[in-house]
């Protein structure tokens, strides 16, 4: 149960990335970060290092868009939204986060007001292809996180039944297994997806001095949550065999032994149930101190 709660806390921290504008922790957690200061502040260097197939006119149009205020210095992407800021004297200031939305994905052309322009058409096809792949997979990634969140909460609630019954542990184990699968899927998808996106940005936009990176803190919290999830599933499985619920008290039934003895009627007294008197070795007759009870052996 403790491991499940720890997994839920890690998942909640990941989901809070970029979701709260005034929270320092929230701003430190992001899947993807773009820094455009090199492109905006050193236009001549960009023009001197253009890749093949890119004309100076295309770059100049991008610089005009940047100078018009359509391009901020810093962009950080979370699961729900992105936040943007200005960089002054090495400090990030004037943070602004867009509204949170389901199935969010970061579209640089839309954010930078470059959609359906000659600039978008002038960029290599690999860049547009990478953005399209990111758009499609991001929807599955969002669904995985939501299912993992719901299953984690359900795992905690159903796990309470494991205190009273091993059947409760079995059901909890099934839910935990599903939760772990979606947790791993969400983490793996995030890592692969944003790793690919960063690679595309670095390959295509590096000549424009636009830097791309991700948050090591975000990835650490995410995969620690996965580790907690896997560990909790293992211990829930163990609890189906032991350490779960209360074993019913077994009643000890004392059965008759194979050989028992019952009192029988005396053949010397006409079948009466009274003990008959036996002659003892000393010749005494009818002495009450020397009476015996014959018994019959019965096999059960």
BALOBA-1460 file (C-alpha; in Angstrom, 3 decimals):
// residues 300
<rec num="1" residu="x" x="0.000" y="0.000" z="0.000"/>
<rec num="2" residu="x" x="2.833" y="2.396" z="0.855"/>
<rec num="3" residu="x" x="4.523" y="1.708" z="-2.486"/>
<rec num="4" residu="x" x="1.250" y="2.311" z="-4.320"/>
<rec num="5" residu="x" x="0.777" y="5.650" z="-2.566"/>
<rec num="6" residu="x" x="4.381" y="6.592" z="-3.420"/>
<rec num="7" residu="x" x="3.703" y="5.759" z="-7.069"/>
<rec num="8" residu="x" x="0.611" y="7.963" z="-7.001"/>
<rec num="9" residu="x" x="2.596" y="10.874" z="-5.556"/>
<rec num="10" residu="x" x="5.243" y="10.573" z="-8.288"/>
<rec num="11" residu="x" x="2.534" y="10.451" z="-10.939"/>
<rec num="12" residu="x" x="0.849" y="13.527" z="-9.471"/>
<rec num="13" residu="x" x="4.163" y="15.421" z="-9.510"/>
<rec num="14" residu="x" x="4.696" y="14.523" z="-13.166"/>
<rec num="15" residu="x" x="1.184" y="15.662" z="-14.079"/>
<rec num="16" residu="x" x="1.771" y="18.970" z="-12.301"/>
<rec num="17" residu="x" x="4.650" y="19.908" z="-14.624"/>
<rec num="18" residu="x" x="3.986" y="23.356" z="-16.197"/>
<rec num="19" residu="x" x="0.405" y="23.200" z="-14.905"/>
<rec num="20" residu="x" x="0.851" y="25.873" z="-12.223"/>
<rec num="21" residu="x" x="2.403" y="29.148" z="-13.297"/>
<rec num="22" residu="x" x="3.334" y="30.377" z="-9.815"/>
<rec num="23" residu="x" x="4.847" y="27.125" z="-8.606"/>
<rec num="24" residu="x" x="8.641" y="26.861" z="-8.845"/>
<rec num="25" residu="x" x="8.476" y="23.064" z="-8.730"/>
<rec num="26" residu="x" x="5.923" y="22.989" z="-11.530"/>
<rec num="27" residu="x" x="8.159" y="25.152" z="-13.745"/>
<rec num="28" residu="x" x="11.143" y="22.876" z="-13.136"/>
<rec num="29" residu="x" x="9.277" y="19.852" z="-14.478"/>
<rec num="30" residu="x" x="8.975" y="19.638" z="-18.255"/>
<rec num="31" residu="x" x="9.277" y="17.093" z="-21.022"/>
<rec num="32" residu="x" x="10.664" y="19.479" z="-23.601"/>
<rec num="33" residu="x" x="12.353" y="22.892" z="-23.556"/>
<rec num="34" residu="x" x="13.200" y="25.183" z="-26.471"/>
<rec num="35" residu="x" x="15.578" y="28.116" z="-26.070"/>
<rec num="36" residu="x" x="15.402" y="30.621" z="-28.957"/>
<rec num="37" residu="x" x="17.700" y="33.337" z="-27.574"/>
<rec num="38" residu="x" x="20.591" y="32.347" z="-29.865"/>
<rec num="39" residu="x" x="18.392" y="32.720" z="-32.913"/>
<rec num="40" residu="x" x="16.912" y="36.043" z="-31.816"/>
<rec num="41" residu="x" x="20.025" y="37.709" z="-30.465"/>
<rec num="42" residu="x" x="22.609" y="36.681" z="-33.065"/>
<rec num="43" residu="x" x="20.999" y="36.841" z="-36.521"/>
<rec num="44" residu="x" x="24.273" y="37.289" z="-38.416"/>
<rec num="45" residu="x" x="25.728" y="34.078" z="-37.025"/>
<rec num="46" residu="x" x="22.615" y="32.223" z="-38.134"/>
<rec num="47" residu="x" x="22.892" y="33.544" z="-41.679"/>
<rec num="48" residu="x" x="26.540" y="32.510" z="-41.870"/>
<rec num="49" residu="x" x="25.796" y="28.875" z="-40.932"/>
<rec num="50" residu="x" x="22.695" y="28.024" z="-42.915"/>
<rec num="51" residu="x" x="22.198" y="24.372" z="-43.887"/>
<rec num="52" residu="x" x="21.870" y="23.356" z="-47.512"/>
<rec num="53" residu="x" x="18.532" y="24.138" z="-49.103"/>
<rec num="54" residu="x" x="17.670" y="26.962" z="-46.690"/>
<rec num="55" residu="x" x="17.676" y="30.428" z="-48.183"/>
<rec num="56" residu="x" x="18.557" y="33.588" z="-46.254"/>
<rec num="57" residu="x" x="15.098" y="34.937" z="-47.064"/>
<rec num="58" residu="x" x="13.473" y="32.157" z="-45.057"/>
<rec num="59" residu="x" x="15.623" y="32.900" z="-42.047"/>
<rec num="60" residu="x" x="14.991" y="36.618" z="-42.294"/>
<rec num="61" residu="x" x="11.232" y="35.957" z="-42.262"/>
<rec num="62" residu="x" x="11.654" y="33.916" z="-39.106"/>
<rec num="63" residu="x" x="13.659" y="36.713" z="-37.543"/>
<rec num="64" residu="x" x="10.959" y="39.210" z="-38.446"/>
<rec num="65" residu="x" x="8.383" y="36.970" z="-36.764"/>
<rec num="66" residu="x" x="10.623" y="36.738" z="-33.720"/>
<rec num="67" residu="x" x="11.131" y="40.486" z="-33.500"/>
<rec num="68" residu="x" x="7.358" y="40.997" z="-33.772"/>
<rec num="69" residu="x" x="6.949" y="39.276" z="-30.415"/>
<rec num="70" residu="x" x="5.685" y="35.975" z="-31.776"/>
<rec num="71" residu="x" x="8.689" y="34.117" z="-30.406"/>
<rec num="72" residu="x" x="9.573" y="34.173" z="-26.710"/>
<rec num="73" residu="x" x="12.959" y="33.188" z="-25.316"/>
<rec num="74" residu="x" x="11.965" y="30.054" z="-23.382"/>
<rec num="75" residu="x" x="9.296" y="27.410" z="-24.060"/>
<rec num="76" residu="x" x="8.695" y="24.509" z="-21.680"/>
<rec num="77" residu="x" x="6.223" y="21.736" z="-22.456"/>
<rec num="78" residu="x" x="4.283" y="19.628" z="-19.954"/>
<rec num="79" residu="x" x="1.513" y="17.084" z="-20.346"/>
<rec num="80" residu="x" x="-1.353" y="19.601" z="-20.219"/>
<rec num="81" residu="x" x="0.149" y="22.782" z="-21.671"/>
<rec num="82" residu="x" x="3.288" y="24.822" z="-22.195"/>
<rec num="83" residu="x" x="4.765" y="27.857" z="-20.464"/>
<rec num="84" residu="x" x="6.853" y="30.646" z="-21.983"/>
<rec num="85" residu="x" x="9.202" y="33.236" z="-20.503"/>
<rec num="86" residu="x" x="11.812" y="35.879" z="-21.301"/>
<rec num="87" residu="x" x="15.464" y="35.472" z="-20.464"/>
<rec num="88" residu="x" x="17.139" y="38.552" z="-18.966"/>
<rec num="89" residu="x" x="20.629" y="38.494" z="-17.487"/>
<rec num="90" residu="x" x="20.483" y="34.729" z="-17.296"/>
<rec num="91" residu="x" x="17.202" y="34.762" z="-15.344"/>
<rec num="92" residu="x" x="13.858" y="33.556" z="-16.615"/>
<rec num="93" residu="x" x="11.185" y="36.214" z="-16.115"/>
<rec num="94" residu="x" x="7.610" y="37.097" z="-17.121"/>
<rec num="95" residu="x" x="6.330" y="33.532" z="-17.065"/>
<rec num="96" residu="x" x="3.070" y="32.857" z="-18.833"/>
<rec num="97" residu="x" x="1.354" y="29.461" z="-19.088"/>
<rec num="98" residu="x" x="-1.418" y="28.727" z="-21.576"/>
<rec num="99" residu="x" x="-4.636" y="27.096" z="-20.455"/>
<rec num="100" residu="x" x="-4.510" y="23.385" z="-19.706"/>
<rec num="101" residu="x" x="-6.209" y="21.084" z="-22.196"/>
<rec num="102" residu="x" x="-6.623" y="17.381" z="-22.873"/>
<rec num="103" residu="x" x="-4.548" y="15.746" z="-25.604"/>
<rec num="104" residu="x" x="-2.199" y="18.702" z="-25.648"/>
<rec num="105" residu="x" x="0.746" y="18.800" z="-28.026"/>
<rec num="106" residu="x" x="3.252" y="21.538" z="-28.739"/>
<rec num="107" residu="x" x="3.002" y="22.879" z="-32.291"/>
<rec num="108" residu="x" x="5.942" y="25.248" z="-32.864"/>
<rec num="109" residu="x" x="4.528" y="26.555" z="-36.129"/>
<rec num="110" residu="x" x="1.284" y="27.565" z="-34.459"/>
<rec num="111" residu="x" x="2.995" y="28.992" z="-31.366"/>
<rec num="112" residu="x" x="5.455" y="31.034" z="-33.430"/>
<rec num="113" residu="x" x="2.762" y="32.147" z="-35.914"/>
<rec num="114" residu="x" x="4.477" y="30.377" z="-38.808"/>
<rec num="115" residu="x" x="1.693" y="28.068" z="-39.988"/>
<rec num="116" residu="x" x="1.115" y="27.918" z="-43.752"/>
<rec num="117" residu="x" x="3.982" y="30.288" z="-44.433"/>
<rec num="118" residu="x" x="7.002" y="30.030" z="-46.677"/>
<rec num="119" residu="x" x="9.064" y="29.474" z="-43.532"/>
<rec num="120" residu="x" x="7.231" y="26.228" z="-42.721"/>
<rec num="121" residu="x" x="7.519" y="25.125" z="-46.340"/>
<rec num="122" residu="x" x="11.221" y="25.970" z="-46.382"/>
<rec num="123" residu="x" x="12.145" y="23.701" z="-43.457"/>
<rec num="124" residu="x" x="13.289" y="20.123" z="-44.194"/>
<rec num="125" residu="x" x="10.648" y="17.415" z="-44.500"/>
<rec num="126" residu="x" x="12.195" y="15.536" z="-41.573"/>
<rec num="127" residu="x" x="11.155" y="18.327" z="-39.250"/>
<rec num="128" residu="x" x="7.522" y="18.316" z="-40.383"/>
<rec num="129" residu="x" x="7.470" y="14.506" z="-40.299"/>
<rec num="130" residu="x" x="8.809" y="14.499" z="-36.735"/>
<rec num="131" residu="x" x="6.194" y="17.027" z="-35.625"/>
<rec num="132" residu="x" x="3.388" y="14.969" z="-37.219"/>
<rec num="133" residu="x" x="4.581" y="11.787" z="-35.465"/>
<rec num="134" residu="x" x="4.764" y="13.633" z="-32.171"/>
<rec num="135" residu="x" x="1.206" y="14.897" z="-32.678"/>
<rec num="136" residu="x" x="-0.194" y="11.416" z="-33.294"/>
<rec num="137" residu="x" x="1.632" y="9.614" z="-30.483"/>
<rec num="138" residu="x" x="0.992" y="12.382" z="-27.922"/>
<rec num="139" residu="x" x="-2.695" y="11.448" z="-27.854"/>
<rec num="140" residu="x" x="-1.916" y="7.851" z="-26.848"/>
<rec num="141" residu="x" x="0.579" y="9.150" z="-24.293"/>
<rec num="142" residu="x" x="-2.067" y="11.353" z="-22.651"/>
<rec num="143" residu="x" x="-4.550" y="8.458" z="-22.513"/>
<rec num="144" residu="x" x="-1.926" y="6.225" z="-20.898"/>
<rec num="145" residu="x" x="-1.287" y="8.764" z="-18.149"/>
<rec num="146" residu="x" x="-4.995" y="9.175" z="-17.428"/>
<rec num="147" residu="x" x="-5.631" y="5.421" z="-17.266"/>
<rec num="148" residu="x" x="-2.569" y="4.972" z="-15.037"/>
<rec num="149" residu="x" x="-3.869" y="7.698" z="-12.708"/>
<rec num="150" residu="x" x="-7.340" y="6.135" z="-12.438"/>
<rec num="151" residu="x" x="-5.939" y="2.637" z="-11.884"/>
<rec num="152" residu="x" x="-3.548" y="3.869" z="-9.200"/>
<rec num="153" residu="x" x="-6.402" y="5.437" z="-7.238"/>
<rec num="154" residu="x" x="-8.483" y="2.280" z="-7.723"/>
<rec num="155" residu="x" x="-5.541" y="0.160" z="-6.552"/>
<rec num="156" residu="x" x="-5.372" y="2.084" z="-3.284"/>
<rec num="157" residu="x" x="-9.115" y="1.834" z="-2.652"/>
<rec num="158" residu="x" x="-9.403" y="-1.841" z="-3.561"/>
<rec num="159" residu="x" x="-6.200" y="-2.572" z="-1.646"/>
<rec num="160" residu="x" x="-8.039" y="-1.879" z="1.589"/>
<rec num="161" residu="x" x="-9.935" y="-5.131" z="1.042"/>
<rec num="162" residu="x" x="-6.628" y="-7.021" z="1.128"/>
<rec num="163" residu="x" x="-6.500" y="-6.382" z="4.861"/>
<rec num="164" residu="x" x="-9.508" y="-8.650" z="5.338"/>
<rec num="165" residu="x" x="-9.259" y="-11.190" z="2.554"/>
<rec num="166" residu="x" x="-6.789" y="-12.843" z="0.240"/>
<rec num="167" residu="x" x="-9.410" y="-12.579" z="-2.474"/>
<rec num="168" residu="x" x="-9.075" y="-8.837" z="-1.993"/>
<rec num="169" residu="x" x="-5.335" y="-9.205" z="-2.520"/>
<rec num="170" residu="x" x="-5.947" y="-11.135" z="-5.719"/>
<rec num="171" residu="x" x="-8.237" y="-8.449" z="-7.136"/>
<rec num="172" residu="x" x="-5.785" y="-5.753" z="-6.075"/>
<rec num="173" residu="x" x="-2.970" y="-7.634" z="-7.806"/>
<rec num="174" residu="x" x="-4.940" y="-7.709" z="-11.049"/>
<rec num="175" residu="x" x="-5.593" y="-3.967" z="-10.860"/>
<rec num="176" residu="x" x="-1.959" y="-3.342" z="-9.913"/>
<rec num="177" residu="x" x="-0.739" y="-5.317" z="-12.911"/>
<rec num="178" residu="x" x="-2.865" y="-3.231" z="-15.262"/>
<rec num="179" residu="x" x="-1.698" y="-0.041" z="-13.536"/>
<rec num="180" residu="x" x="1.944" y="-1.032" z="-13.918"/>
<rec num="181" residu="x" x="1.497" y="-1.785" z="-17.614"/>
<rec num="182" residu="x" x="-0.019" y="1.640" z="-18.314"/>
<rec num="183" residu="x" x="2.504" y="3.365" z="-16.073"/>
<rec num="184" residu="x" x="5.395" y="1.773" z="-17.949"/>
<rec num="185" residu="x" x="3.716" y="2.513" z="-21.281"/>
<rec num="186" residu="x" x="3.235" y="6.188" z="-20.396"/>
<rec num="187" residu="x" x="6.820" y="6.580" z="-19.161"/>
<rec num="188" residu="x" x="8.339" y="4.749" z="-22.121"/>
<rec num="189" residu="x" x="6.208" y="6.691" z="-24.604"/>
<rec num="190" residu="x" x="7.138" y="10.022" z="-23.013"/>
<rec num="191" residu="x" x="10.835" y="9.203" z="-22.991"/>
<rec num="192" residu="x" x="10.907" y="7.942" z="-26.577"/>
<rec num="193" residu="x" x="8.571" y="10.612" z="-27.941"/>
<rec num="194" residu="x" x="10.281" y="13.662" z="-26.487"/>
<rec num="195" residu="x" x="13.689" y="12.138" z="-27.056"/>
<rec num="196" residu="x" x="12.801" y="11.901" z="-30.749"/>
<rec num="197" residu="x" x="11.384" y="15.432" z="-30.772"/>
<rec num="198" residu="x" x="14.537" y="16.838" z="-29.185"/>
<rec num="199" residu="x" x="16.634" y="14.954" z="-31.715"/>
<rec num="200" residu="x" x="14.601" y="16.439" z="-34.573"/>
<rec num="201" residu="x" x="14.914" y="19.953" z="-33.157"/>
<rec num="202" residu="x" x="18.657" y="19.604" z="-32.688"/>
<rec num="203" residu="x" x="19.165" y="18.169" z="-36.165"/>
<rec num="204" residu="x" x="17.021" y="20.663" z="-38.048"/>
<rec num="205" residu="x" x="17.093" y="23.823" z="-35.927"/>
<rec num="206" residu="x" x="20.598" y="23.665" z="-34.517"/>
<rec num="207" residu="x" x="21.902" y="25.819" z="-37.413"/>
<rec num="208" residu="x" x="19.352" y="28.428" z="-36.305"/>
<rec num="209" residu="x" x="20.820" y="28.428" z="-32.770"/>
<rec num="210" residu="x" x="17.546" y="27.101" z="-31.332"/>
<rec num="211" residu="x" x="18.393" y="24.747" z="-28.493"/>
<rec num="212" residu="x" x="16.250" y="21.824" z="-27.312"/>
<rec num="213" residu="x" x="16.482" y="19.832" z="-24.076"/>
<rec num="214" residu="x" x="14.420" y="18.044" z="-21.446"/>
<rec num="215" residu="x" x="14.229" y="17.999" z="-17.660"/>
<rec num="216" residu="x" x="16.291" y="15.323" z="-15.925"/>
<rec num="217" residu="x" x="14.210" y="15.962" z="-12.799"/>
<rec num="218" residu="x" x="10.986" y="15.165" z="-14.671"/>
<rec num="219" residu="x" x="12.380" y="11.908" z="-16.037"/>
<rec num="220" residu="x" x="13.765" y="10.919" z="-12.638"/>
<rec num="221" residu="x" x="10.434" y="11.395" z="-10.871"/>
<rec num="222" residu="x" x="8.623" y="9.592" z="-13.678"/>
<rec num="223" residu="x" x="10.800" y="6.474" z="-13.641"/>
<rec num="224" residu="x" x="10.982" y="6.386" z="-9.846"/>
<rec num="225" residu="x" x="7.191" y="6.262" z="-9.936"/>
<rec num="226" residu="x" x="7.426" y="3.327" z="-12.351"/>
<rec num="227" residu="x" x="9.793" y="1.551" z="-9.953"/>
<rec num="228" residu="x" x="7.341" y="2.057" z="-7.077"/>
<rec num="229" residu="x" x="4.548" y="0.737" z="-9.276"/>
<rec num="230" residu="x" x="6.441" y="-2.431" z="-10.210"/>
<rec num="231" residu="x" x="7.455" y="-3.046" z="-6.586"/>
<rec num="232" residu="x" x="3.904" y="-2.566" z="-5.310"/>
<rec num="233" residu="x" x="2.604" y="-5.064" z="-7.871"/>
<rec num="234" residu="x" x="5.162" y="-7.627" z="-6.718"/>
<rec num="235" residu="x" x="4.197" y="-7.304" z="-3.064"/>
<rec num="236" residu="x" x="0.478" y="-7.358" z="-3.840"/>
<rec num="237" residu="x" x="1.131" y="-10.643" z="-5.621"/>
<rec num="238" residu="x" x="3.001" y="-12.022" z="-2.606"/>
<rec num="239" residu="x" x="0.114" y="-11.020" z="-0.347"/>
<rec num="240" residu="x" x="-2.227" y="-13.394" z="-2.192"/>
<rec num="241" residu="x" x="-0.257" y="-16.269" z="-0.674"/>
<rec num="242" residu="x" x="0.587" y="-14.921" z="2.759"/>
<rec num="243" residu="x" x="0.496" y="-11.868" z="5.005"/>
<rec num="244" residu="x" x="-2.995" y="-10.914" z="3.912"/>
<rec num="245" residu="x" x="-6.258" y="-11.133" z="5.797"/>
<rec num="246" residu="x" x="-7.009" y="-13.378" z="8.753"/>
<rec num="247" residu="x" x="-6.929" y="-17.142" z="8.497"/>
<rec num="248" residu="x" x="-10.081" y="-18.708" z="9.990"/>
<rec num="249" residu="x" x="-9.575" y="-20.599" z="13.244"/>
<rec num="250" residu="x" x="-9.735" y="-24.307" z="12.604"/>
<rec num="251" residu="x" x="-11.770" y="-26.337" z="15.074"/>
<rec num="252" residu="x" x="-10.015" y="-29.428" z="16.350"/>
<rec num="253" residu="x" x="-12.441" y="-32.338" z="16.166"/>
<rec num="254" residu="x" x="-11.642" y="-35.204" z="18.535"/>
<rec num="255" residu="x" x="-12.917" y="-38.379" z="17.017"/>
<rec num="256" residu="x" x="-13.277" y="-41.732" z="18.678"/>
<rec num="257" residu="x" x="-10.240" y="-43.904" z="18.645"/>
<rec num="258" residu="x" x="-10.448" y="-47.018" z="16.499"/>
<rec num="259" residu="x" x="-10.924" y="-49.161" z="19.622"/>
<rec num="260" residu="x" x="-13.401" y="-48.130" z="22.305"/>
<rec num="261" residu="x" x="-14.935" y="-49.901" z="25.237"/>
<rec num="262" residu="x" x="-18.551" y="-49.998" z="26.316"/>
<rec num="263" residu="x" x="-20.033" y="-51.326" z="29.502"/>
<rec num="264" residu="x" x="-22.056" y="-54.519" z="28.982"/>
<rec num="265" residu="x" x="-24.617" y="-56.349" z="31.051"/>
<rec num="266" residu="x" x="-23.377" y="-59.004" z="33.409"/>
<rec num="267" residu="x" x="-24.041" y="-62.536" z="32.102"/>
<rec num="268" residu="x" x="-24.082" y="-63.747" z="35.672"/>
<rec num="269" residu="x" x="-26.975" y="-61.506" z="36.736"/>
<rec num="270" residu="x" x="-29.417" y="-62.327" z="34.015"/>
<rec num="271" residu="x" x="-28.452" y="-59.503" z="31.695"/>
<rec num="272" residu="x" x="-28.841" y="-56.777" z="34.275"/>
<rec num="273" residu="x" x="-26.624" y="-53.753" z="34.001"/>
<rec num="274" residu="x" x="-25.373" y="-54.135" z="37.579"/>
<rec num="275" residu="x" x="-21.879" y="-55.321" z="38.289"/>
<rec num="276" residu="x" x="-21.808" y="-58.883" z="39.540"/>
<rec num="277" residu="x" x="-19.718" y="-60.032" z="42.406"/>
<rec num="278" residu="x" x="-16.763" y="-62.250" z="41.780"/>
<rec num="279" residu="x" x="-15.186" y="-64.802" z="44.136"/>
<rec num="280" residu="x" x="-11.742" y="-63.670" z="45.045"/>
<rec num="281" residu="x" x="-8.725" y="-65.826" z="45.645"/>
<rec num="282" residu="x" x="-9.149" y="-65.742" z="49.450"/>
<rec num="283" residu="x" x="-12.551" y="-67.435" z="49.351"/>
<rec num="284" residu="x" x="-14.471" y="-64.324" z="50.366"/>
<rec num="285" residu="x" x="-17.994" y="-64.229" z="48.938"/>
<rec num="286" residu="x" x="-20.030" y="-61.101" z="48.231"/>
<rec num="287" residu="x" x="-17.391" y="-58.708" z="49.416"/>
<rec num="288" residu="x" x="-18.217" y="-55.351" z="48.037"/>
<rec num="289" residu="x" x="-14.570" y="-54.381" z="48.013"/>
<rec num="290" residu="x" x="-13.774" y="-57.047" z="45.437"/>
<rec num="291" residu="x" x="-16.357" y="-56.427" z="42.699"/>
<rec num="292" residu="x" x="-15.445" y="-56.075" z="38.994"/>
<rec num="293" residu="x" x="-17.143" y="-54.708" z="35.859"/>
<rec num="294" residu="x" x="-16.719" y="-56.752" z="32.717"/>
<rec num="295" residu="x" x="-16.510" y="-54.672" z="29.459"/>
<rec num="296" residu="x" x="-17.168" y="-55.530" z="25.862"/>
<rec num="297" residu="x" x="-14.639" y="-54.580" z="23.177"/>
<rec num="298" residu="x" x="-16.109" y="-53.016" z="20.078"/>
<rec num="299" residu="x" x="-14.312" y="-52.272" z="16.833"/>
<rec num="300" residu="x" x="-15.360" y="-48.961" z="15.263"/>
